[in-house]
């Protein structure tokens, strides 16, 4: 069996390692040794040390070919840059605030491939946009996404199915969108709108900074937008906290700690993920819809499955000799999606793990 190296063993990290362990030896590192309590899988080999220490990271990675990076966003760019310098290929799901495309030249000089934002969102919307990009003269792309508890409790009516630190980052990071060909900046949590979903009810959507690489790779599409979904009332509660100064430099650390505790998912707590994508062109509108729930058989959250299996699908795509992987440098999923074989491989990989998409199209001619 081949060896895969994974950095991070949180909620999503555990799901990815378990999935990969079916076909690979998975060497995993996490700074918290308690993350490995109750680990009972001979194909998952744990380590615990500080990966920001380059010499320790290099020693651990000696001979590694591929790394799956799953750290909080504030660490992502720094670790990714070190991995490129160490000349290893990377699949990355870290929600780094920096523009990861800036590492493209360095990655190409080192002869490595870095697949970025290889998760639910950003990730799957990028993949679908890439797939439809060559077929259509696209004039509008937007998506709505959220991971939410099945039994929401006030006041927040929310639990964080991934790193709460990255959720807070979503609420504080400036948003870039594209409207009628012009890039515009907005504050997060703005333009609140209500949306209805069958079997869910009404949710609210608001601006967050999820477009990322699309701003640079899809410059000819005049309209690009992304919004986060929550139960109604959540956004205004966060806005009130921001207005009180609870997210400023002096308070952000204590606020974060309180929210991390408040938003922590209970063991086996039921939750769901919803993703709705719209791609419009001159001749047709396409809607891609995903709804996924906590998996009772594996006791795995839907967010961990949707995010983690997208990433492990990319790992298997990269390692599958039949695919003849052709890219070097920094590669977002909208670029992968333009290759029909890569797209079909990843969608089938997700379908095999019970993550299925409802795709509908409306002709405009």
C-alpha positions as a Markdown table, in Angstrom:
| # | Residue | x | y | z |
|---|---|---|---|---|
| 1 | Unk | 0.0 | 0.0 | 0.0 |
| 2 | Unk | 1.1 | 3.5 | -0.8 |
| 3 | Unk | 1.7 | 6.1 | 2.0 |
| 4 | Unk | -0.3 | 9.2 | 2.4 |
| 5 | Unk | 0.7 | 11.9 | 4.9 |
| 6 | Unk | -2.1 | 14.0 | 6.6 |
| 7 | Unk | -1.7 | 17.1 | 8.8 |
| 8 | Unk | -4.7 | 17.6 | 11.1 |
| 9 | Unk | -6.9 | 15.0 | 12.8 |
| 10 | Unk | -10.1 | 17.0 | 13.8 |
| 11 | Unk | -13.7 | 16.2 | 12.9 |
| 12 | Unk | -13.0 | 16.2 | 9.2 |
| 13 | Unk | -9.5 | 14.9 | 9.5 |
| 14 | Unk | -10.7 | 11.7 | 11.2 |
| 15 | Unk | -13.2 | 11.1 | 8.4 |
| 16 | Unk | -10.6 | 11.6 | 5.7 |
| 17 | Unk | -8.0 | 9.3 | 7.4 |
| 18 | Unk | -10.5 | 6.5 | 7.8 |
| 19 | Unk | -11.6 | 6.8 | 4.2 |
| 20 | Unk | -8.0 | 6.8 | 2.9 |
| 21 | Unk | -7.0 | 3.9 | 5.2 |
| 22 | Unk | -9.0 | 1.5 | 3.0 |
| 23 | Unk | -6.4 | 1.9 | 0.2 |
| 24 | Unk | -3.3 | 3.6 | 1.8 |
| 25 | Unk | -1.2 | 3.7 | 4.9 |
| 26 | Unk | -2.1 | 7.1 | 6.4 |
| 27 | Unk | 0.5 | 8.8 | 8.5 |
| 28 | Unk | -1.3 | 11.5 | 10.5 |
| 29 | Unk | 0.1 | 14.3 | 12.7 |
| 30 | Unk | -1.9 | 16.5 | 15.1 |
| 31 | Unk | -0.5 | 18.8 | 17.7 |
| 32 | Unk | -3.1 | 17.4 | 20.2 |
| 33 | Unk | -2.1 | 13.9 | 21.2 |
| 34 | Unk | -5.6 | 13.4 | 22.6 |
| 35 | Unk | -7.0 | 13.5 | 19.1 |
| 36 | Unk | -5.9 | 9.9 | 18.7 |
| 37 | Unk | -7.7 | 8.5 | 21.8 |
| 38 | Unk | -9.7 | 5.4 | 20.8 |
| 39 | Unk | -7.9 | 5.2 | 17.4 |
| 40 | Unk | -8.0 | 1.5 | 16.5 |
| 41 | Unk | -6.9 | 1.3 | 12.8 |
| 42 | Unk | -3.6 | -0.3 | 11.9 |
| 43 | Unk | -3.4 | 1.6 | 8.6 |
| 44 | Unk | -3.5 | 5.0 | 10.5 |
| 45 | Unk | -0.1 | 5.8 | 12.0 |
| 46 | Unk | -0.4 | 8.8 | 14.5 |
| 47 | Unk | 2.3 | 11.4 | 15.4 |
| 48 | Unk | 2.0 | 14.5 | 17.6 |
| 49 | Unk | 4.3 | 17.5 | 17.2 |
| 50 | Unk | 4.3 | 21.2 | 16.1 |
| 51 | Unk | 4.2 | 21.2 | 12.3 |
| 52 | Unk | 5.2 | 24.9 | 12.3 |
| 53 | Unk | 8.7 | 23.7 | 13.1 |
| 54 | Unk | 10.1 | 23.1 | 9.6 |
| 55 | Unk | 12.9 | 20.7 | 10.7 |
| 56 | Unk | 10.4 | 18.4 | 12.5 |
| 57 | Unk | 8.0 | 18.5 | 9.6 |
| 58 | Unk | 10.8 | 17.7 | 7.2 |
| 59 | Unk | 11.9 | 14.7 | 9.2 |
| 60 | Unk | 8.4 | 13.4 | 9.5 |
| 61 | Unk | 7.8 | 13.8 | 5.7 |
| 62 | Unk | 11.1 | 12.2 | 4.7 |
| 63 | Unk | 10.2 | 10.2 | 1.5 |
| 64 | Unk | 6.6 | 11.4 | 1.4 |
| 65 | Unk | 5.0 | 12.1 | -2.0 |
| 66 | Unk | 1.6 | 13.5 | -1.1 |
| 67 | Unk | 0.3 | 15.5 | 1.9 |
| 68 | Unk | -3.3 | 16.1 | 2.8 |
| 69 | Unk | -3.4 | 19.4 | 4.6 |
| 70 | Unk | -6.3 | 20.0 | 7.1 |
| 71 | Unk | -5.4 | 22.8 | 9.5 |
| 72 | Unk | -7.3 | 25.9 | 10.5 |
| 73 | Unk | -7.1 | 28.8 | 8.0 |
| 74 | Unk | -4.7 | 30.9 | 10.0 |
| 75 | Unk | -2.1 | 28.2 | 9.7 |
| 76 | Unk | -2.8 | 27.1 | 6.2 |
| 77 | Unk | -0.7 | 29.4 | 4.0 |
| 78 | Unk | 2.4 | 29.1 | 6.2 |
| 79 | Unk | 2.3 | 25.3 | 6.3 |
| 80 | Unk | 1.5 | 25.1 | 2.6 |
| 81 | Unk | 4.4 | 27.2 | 1.7 |
| 82 | Unk | 6.7 | 25.0 | 3.8 |
| 83 | Unk | 5.4 | 21.9 | 2.1 |
| 84 | Unk | 6.1 | 23.3 | -1.3 |
| 85 | Unk | 9.6 | 24.2 | -0.2 |
| 86 | Unk | 10.0 | 20.5 | 1.0 |
| 87 | Unk | 8.9 | 19.5 | -2.6 |
| 88 | Unk | 5.8 | 17.4 | -1.7 |
| 89 | Unk | 2.5 | 17.4 | -3.5 |
| 90 | Unk | -0.4 | 18.7 | -1.5 |
| 91 | Unk | -4.2 | 18.4 | -1.3 |
| 92 | Unk | -5.4 | 21.4 | 0.8 |
| 93 | Unk | -8.7 | 22.1 | 2.5 |
| 94 | Unk | -7.5 | 24.9 | 4.8 |
| 95 | Unk | -9.5 | 28.0 | 4.6 |
| 96 | Unk | -6.5 | 30.4 | 4.4 |
| 97 | Unk | -7.2 | 34.1 | 4.0 |
| 98 | Unk | -4.3 | 34.6 | 1.6 |
| 99 | Unk | -4.5 | 34.2 | -2.2 |
| 100 | Unk | -3.0 | 30.7 | -2.6 |
| 101 | Unk | -2.6 | 31.2 | -6.3 |
| 102 | Unk | 0.4 | 33.4 | -5.4 |
| 103 | Unk | 2.2 | 30.2 | -4.6 |
| 104 | Unk | 1.8 | 28.8 | -8.1 |
| 105 | Unk | 5.2 | 29.9 | -9.5 |
| 106 | Unk | 7.0 | 28.5 | -6.4 |
| 107 | Unk | 5.1 | 25.2 | -6.8 |
| 108 | Unk | 6.0 | 24.9 | -10.4 |
| 109 | Unk | 9.6 | 25.7 | -9.8 |
| 110 | Unk | 9.7 | 22.9 | -7.2 |
| 111 | Unk | 7.9 | 20.5 | -9.6 |
| 112 | Unk | 4.9 | 19.9 | -7.3 |
| 113 | Unk | 1.1 | 19.9 | -7.6 |
| 114 | Unk | -1.0 | 21.7 | -5.0 |
| 115 | Unk | -4.8 | 21.2 | -5.3 |
| 116 | Unk | -6.3 | 23.9 | -3.2 |
| 117 | Unk | -9.8 | 24.4 | -1.6 |
| 118 | Unk | -10.5 | 20.7 | -2.1 |
| 119 | Unk | -13.6 | 20.6 | 0.1 |
| 120 | Unk | -17.3 | 21.2 | 0.2 |
| 121 | Unk | -17.3 | 25.0 | -0.5 |
| 122 | Unk | -15.1 | 26.4 | -1.8 |
| 123 | Unk | -14.5 | 23.1 | -3.7 |
| 124 | Unk | -17.6 | 21.4 | -5.2 |
| 125 | Unk | -19.1 | 24.6 | -6.6 |
| 126 | Unk | -15.7 | 25.3 | -8.3 |
| 127 | Unk | -15.7 | 21.8 | -9.7 |
| 128 | Unk | -19.1 | 22.1 | -11.3 |
| 129 | Unk | -18.3 | 25.6 | -12.6 |
| 130 | Unk | -15.2 | 24.2 | -14.3 |
| 131 | Unk | -17.2 | 21.4 | -15.8 |
| 132 | Unk | -19.8 | 23.7 | -17.4 |
| 133 | Unk | -17.4 | 26.4 | -18.2 |
| 134 | Unk | -16.2 | 25.1 | -21.6 |
| 135 | Unk | -19.7 | 24.2 | -22.8 |
| 136 | Unk | -21.3 | 27.6 | -22.1 |
| 137 | Unk | -20.8 | 31.3 | -22.3 |
| 138 | Unk | -21.5 | 31.7 | -18.6 |
| 139 | Unk | -22.8 | 35.1 | -17.4 |
| 140 | Unk | -23.7 | 34.3 | -13.8 |
| 141 | Unk | -22.5 | 31.9 | -11.1 |
| 142 | Unk | -23.7 | 31.8 | -7.5 |
| 143 | Unk | -24.0 | 29.4 | -4.7 |
| 144 | Unk | -25.5 | 29.0 | -1.2 |
| 145 | Unk | -24.0 | 26.7 | 1.4 |
| 146 | Unk | -24.4 | 25.8 | 5.0 |
| 147 | Unk | -23.9 | 23.1 | 7.6 |
| 148 | Unk | -26.6 | 23.2 | 10.3 |
| 149 | Unk | -27.9 | 21.2 | 13.3 |
| 150 | Unk | -31.0 | 19.2 | 12.9 |
| 151 | Unk | -32.3 | 20.5 | 16.2 |
| 152 | Unk | -31.3 | 24.1 | 16.4 |
| 153 | Unk | -31.2 | 25.7 | 19.9 |
| 154 | Unk | -31.3 | 29.4 | 20.6 |
| 155 | Unk | -29.7 | 31.9 | 20.7 |
| 156 | Unk | -27.5 | 31.0 | 17.8 |
| 157 | Unk | -29.4 | 28.1 | 16.4 |
| 158 | Unk | -26.0 | 26.8 | 15.1 |
| 159 | Unk | -23.3 | 24.3 | 15.8 |
| 160 | Unk | -19.9 | 24.3 | 14.0 |
| 161 | Unk | -19.4 | 21.1 | 11.9 |
| 162 | Unk | -15.8 | 22.2 | 11.1 |
| 163 | Unk | -13.2 | 24.4 | 12.8 |
| 164 | Unk | -15.1 | 27.2 | 14.8 |
| 165 | Unk | -12.1 | 29.4 | 14.2 |
| 166 | Unk | -12.8 | 29.3 | 10.5 |
| 167 | Unk | -16.5 | 30.0 | 11.0 |
| 168 | Unk | -15.5 | 33.2 | 12.9 |
| 169 | Unk | -13.1 | 34.0 | 10.0 |
| 170 | Unk | -16.1 | 33.8 | 7.6 |
| 171 | Unk | -18.0 | 36.4 | 9.7 |
| 172 | Unk | -15.1 | 38.9 | 9.9 |
| 173 | Unk | -13.3 | 38.6 | 6.5 |
| 174 | Unk | -14.1 | 41.2 | 3.8 |
| 175 | Unk | -16.1 | 39.8 | 0.9 |
| 176 | Unk | -15.1 | 40.1 | -2.7 |
| 177 | Unk | -17.9 | 39.6 | -5.3 |
| 178 | Unk | -18.3 | 40.4 | -9.0 |
| 179 | Unk | -21.3 | 42.3 | -10.3 |
| 180 | Unk | -21.7 | 43.3 | -14.0 |
| 181 | Unk | -18.0 | 42.8 | -14.6 |
| 182 | Unk | -16.9 | 44.9 | -11.7 |
| 183 | Unk | -15.2 | 43.5 | -8.6 |
| 184 | Unk | -16.8 | 44.9 | -5.5 |
| 185 | Unk | -16.0 | 44.7 | -1.8 |
| 186 | Unk | -18.7 | 44.1 | 0.9 |
| 187 | Unk | -18.7 | 43.3 | 4.6 |
| 188 | Unk | -19.6 | 39.8 | 5.7 |
| 189 | Unk | -23.1 | 39.2 | 7.0 |
| 190 | Unk | -24.6 | 41.7 | 4.6 |
| 191 | Unk | -27.4 | 41.4 | 2.0 |
| 192 | Unk | -29.4 | 39.0 | 4.1 |
| 193 | Unk | -32.1 | 37.2 | 2.2 |
| 194 | Unk | -34.5 | 34.4 | 3.1 |
| 195 | Unk | -34.6 | 31.2 | 1.1 |
| 196 | Unk | -37.0 | 28.2 | 1.4 |
| 197 | Unk | -35.9 | 24.6 | 1.1 |
| 198 | Unk | -38.3 | 21.6 | 1.2 |
| 199 | Unk | -37.9 | 19.4 | 4.3 |
| 200 | Unk | -35.8 | 22.2 | 5.9 |
| 201 | Unk | -38.0 | 25.3 | 5.9 |
| 202 | Unk | -36.8 | 28.9 | 5.8 |
| 203 | Unk | -33.1 | 29.7 | 6.0 |
| 204 | Unk | -31.3 | 33.0 | 5.7 |
| 205 | Unk | -28.4 | 33.7 | 3.4 |
| 206 | Unk | -25.7 | 36.4 | 3.7 |
| 207 | Unk | -22.5 | 37.4 | 2.1 |
| 208 | Unk | -19.2 | 35.6 | 3.0 |
| 209 | Unk | -15.9 | 35.4 | 1.2 |
| 210 | Unk | -16.2 | 32.0 | -0.5 |
| 211 | Unk | -15.3 | 32.8 | -4.1 |
| 212 | Unk | -11.6 | 32.9 | -3.5 |
| 213 | Unk | -9.7 | 31.6 | -6.6 |
| 214 | Unk | -12.7 | 32.1 | -8.9 |
| 215 | Unk | -12.1 | 35.9 | -8.8 |
| 216 | Unk | -8.8 | 35.2 | -10.6 |
| 217 | Unk | -9.5 | 32.1 | -12.7 |
| 218 | Unk | -12.9 | 33.0 | -14.1 |
| 219 | Unk | -12.3 | 36.7 | -15.0 |
| 220 | Unk | -14.6 | 36.5 | -18.1 |
| 221 | Unk | -17.7 | 35.6 | -16.0 |
| 222 | Unk | -19.4 | 39.0 | -15.2 |
| 223 | Unk | -21.3 | 37.9 | -12.1 |
| 224 | Unk | -20.0 | 35.8 | -9.2 |
| 225 | Unk | -21.5 | 35.5 | -5.8 |
| 226 | Unk | -21.4 | 33.2 | -2.7 |
| 227 | Unk | -23.5 | 33.2 | 0.4 |
| 228 | Unk | -23.6 | 31.2 | 3.7 |
| 229 | Unk | -26.8 | 29.7 | 4.9 |
| 230 | Unk | -28.0 | 29.8 | 8.6 |
| 231 | Unk | -31.3 | 29.5 | 10.5 |
| 232 | Unk | -33.1 | 32.8 | 10.5 |
| 233 | Unk | -31.9 | 35.3 | 13.1 |
| 234 | Unk | -28.4 | 34.1 | 13.3 |
| 235 | Unk | -26.8 | 36.8 | 11.2 |
| 236 | Unk | -28.3 | 39.7 | 13.2 |
| 237 | Unk | -27.1 | 38.1 | 16.4 |
| 238 | Unk | -23.5 | 38.0 | 15.1 |
| 239 | Unk | -23.9 | 41.6 | 13.8 |
| 240 | Unk | -25.0 | 42.7 | 17.2 |
| 241 | Unk | -21.8 | 41.1 | 18.7 |
| 242 | Unk | -19.6 | 42.8 | 16.1 |
| 243 | Unk | -21.3 | 46.2 | 16.9 |
| 244 | Unk | -20.5 | 45.7 | 20.5 |
| 245 | Unk | -16.8 | 45.3 | 19.7 |
| 246 | Unk | -16.7 | 41.6 | 20.6 |
| 247 | Unk | -14.8 | 40.8 | 17.4 |
| 248 | Unk | -12.2 | 43.6 | 17.6 |
| 249 | Unk | -8.5 | 42.8 | 18.4 |
| 250 | Unk | -8.9 | 43.1 | 22.1 |
| 251 | Unk | -11.9 | 40.9 | 22.4 |
| 252 | Unk | -11.6 | 38.4 | 19.5 |
| 253 | Unk | -9.7 | 35.8 | 21.5 |
| 254 | Unk | -12.1 | 35.6 | 24.4 |
| 255 | Unk | -15.1 | 35.8 | 22.0 |
| 256 | Unk | -13.7 | 32.9 | 20.0 |
| 257 | Unk | -13.2 | 30.7 | 23.0 |
| 258 | Unk | -16.8 | 31.3 | 24.1 |
| 259 | Unk | -18.2 | 30.6 | 20.7 |
| 260 | Unk | -16.1 | 27.5 | 20.3 |
| 261 | Unk | -17.7 | 26.1 | 23.4 |
| 262 | Unk | -21.2 | 27.3 | 22.4 |
| 263 | Unk | -20.9 | 25.9 | 18.9 |
| 264 | Unk | -19.3 | 22.6 | 19.7 |
| 265 | Unk | -21.2 | 19.6 | 18.2 |
| 266 | Unk | -22.2 | 17.0 | 20.8 |
| 267 | Unk | -21.0 | 13.4 | 20.1 |
| 268 | Unk | -23.2 | 12.0 | 17.4 |
| 269 | Unk | -25.3 | 15.1 | 17.2 |
| 270 | Unk | -27.5 | 15.1 | 14.1 |
| 271 | Unk | -26.8 | 17.8 | 11.5 |
| 272 | Unk | -27.2 | 18.4 | 7.8 |
| 273 | Unk | -25.5 | 20.1 | 4.8 |
| 274 | Unk | -27.2 | 22.0 | 2.0 |
| 275 | Unk | -25.5 | 23.3 | -1.1 |
| 276 | Unk | -27.3 | 25.1 | -4.0 |
| 277 | Unk | -25.4 | 26.2 | -7.1 |
| 278 | Unk | -26.7 | 28.3 | -10.0 |
| 279 | Unk | -24.9 | 28.6 | -13.3 |
| 280 | Unk | -26.6 | 30.7 | -16.0 |
| 281 | Unk | -25.7 | 31.2 | -19.6 |
| 282 | Unk | -27.4 | 32.7 | -22.6 |
| 283 | Unk | -29.2 | 29.5 | -23.5 |
| 284 | Unk | -29.9 | 27.7 | -20.2 |
| 285 | Unk | -29.9 | 27.8 | -16.5 |
| 286 | Unk | -28.4 | 25.0 | -14.4 |
| 287 | Unk | -29.2 | 24.3 | -10.8 |
| 288 | Unk | -27.1 | 21.8 | -8.8 |
| 289 | Unk | -28.5 | 20.8 | -5.4 |
| 290 | Unk | -27.0 | 18.7 | -2.6 |
| 291 | Unk | -28.6 | 17.7 | 0.7 |
| 292 | Unk | -26.8 | 15.4 | 3.0 |
| 293 | Unk | -27.4 | 14.3 | 6.6 |
| 294 | Unk | -25.4 | 12.8 | 9.5 |
| 295 | Unk | -24.6 | 9.2 | 8.6 |
| 296 | Unk | -26.0 | 6.9 | 11.3 |
| 297 | Unk | -24.1 | 3.9 | 10.2 |
| 298 | Unk | -20.6 | 5.4 | 10.4 |
| 299 | Unk | -21.6 | 8.1 | 13.0 |
| 300 | Unk | -20.1 | 10.7 | 10.7 |
| 301 | Unk | -21.2 | 14.3 | 10.2 |
| 302 | Unk | -22.5 | 15.3 | 6.8 |
| 303 | Unk | -20.0 | 18.2 | 6.7 |
| 304 | Unk | -17.1 | 15.8 | 7.4 |
| 305 | Unk | -18.3 | 13.6 | 4.6 |
| 306 | Unk | -19.0 | 16.3 | 2.0 |
| 307 | Unk | -15.7 | 18.1 | 2.7 |
| 308 | Unk | -13.6 | 15.1 | 3.5 |
| 309 | Unk | -14.6 | 12.9 | 0.7 |
| 310 | Unk | -14.0 | 15.7 | -1.8 |
| 311 | Unk | -10.5 | 15.9 | -0.5 |
| 312 | Unk | -9.9 | 12.1 | -0.4 |
| 313 | Unk | -11.4 | 11.9 | -3.9 |
| 314 | Unk | -8.7 | 14.3 | -5.0 |
| 315 | Unk | -6.1 | 12.1 | -3.3 |
| 316 | Unk | -7.3 | 9.1 | -5.2 |
| 317 | Unk | -7.6 | 11.1 | -8.4 |
| 318 | Unk | -3.9 | 12.1 | -8.1 |
| 319 | Unk | -2.8 | 8.6 | -7.3 |
| 320 | Unk | -4.8 | 6.8 | -10.0 |
| 321 | Unk | -2.4 | 6.0 | -12.8 |
| 322 | Unk | -5.4 | 5.7 | -15.2 |
| 323 | Unk | -6.1 | 9.4 | -14.8 |
| 324 | Unk | -2.6 | 10.4 | -16.1 |
| 325 | Unk | -2.7 | 13.5 | -13.9 |
| 326 | Unk | -1.4 | 16.4 | -16.0 |
| 327 | Unk | -1.2 | 19.5 | -13.8 |
| 328 | Unk | 1.6 | 21.1 | -11.8 |
| 329 | Unk | 1.6 | 24.2 | -9.7 |
| 330 | Unk | -1.4 | 25.5 | -7.7 |
| 331 | Unk | -4.6 | 24.0 | -9.1 |
| 332 | Unk | -8.1 | 25.0 | -7.8 |
| 333 | Unk | -11.1 | 22.6 | -8.5 |
| 334 | Unk | -12.5 | 24.8 | -11.3 |
| 335 | Unk | -9.4 | 23.9 | -13.3 |
| 336 | Unk | -9.7 | 20.2 | -12.5 |
| 337 | Unk | -13.4 | 20.3 | -13.5 |
| 338 | Unk | -12.6 | 21.3 | -17.0 |
| 339 | Unk | -11.1 | 17.9 | -17.5 |
| 340 | Unk | -14.1 | 15.6 | -18.2 |
| 341 | Unk | -12.4 | 12.5 | -16.8 |
| 342 | Unk | -11.3 | 14.2 | -13.6 |
| 343 | Unk | -14.8 | 15.6 | -13.1 |
| 344 | Unk | -16.5 | 12.2 | -13.7 |
| 345 | Unk | -14.0 | 10.5 | -11.4 |
| 346 | Unk | -14.7 | 12.8 | -8.5 |
| 347 | Unk | -18.5 | 12.8 | -8.9 |
| 348 | Unk | -18.5 | 9.0 | -9.0 |
| 349 | Unk | -16.2 | 8.9 | -6.0 |
| 350 | Unk | -18.7 | 11.0 | -4.0 |
| 351 | Unk | -21.7 | 9.0 | -5.4 |
| 352 | Unk | -20.1 | 5.8 | -4.1 |
| 353 | Unk | -20.1 | 7.4 | -0.7 |
| 354 | Unk | -23.8 | 8.3 | -0.9 |
| 355 | Unk | -23.1 | 12.0 | -1.7 |
| 356 | Unk | -25.4 | 12.6 | -4.6 |
| 357 | Unk | -26.4 | 15.7 | -6.6 |
| 358 | Unk | -29.7 | 16.7 | -8.1 |
| 359 | Unk | -29.0 | 18.5 | -11.4 |
| 360 | Unk | -31.8 | 20.3 | -13.3 |
| 361 | Unk | -31.6 | 22.6 | -16.4 |
| 362 | Unk | -34.0 | 25.0 | -17.9 |
| 363 | Unk | -33.6 | 26.0 | -21.6 |
| 364 | Unk | -33.8 | 29.7 | -22.4 |
| 365 | Unk | -34.1 | 29.3 | -26.2 |
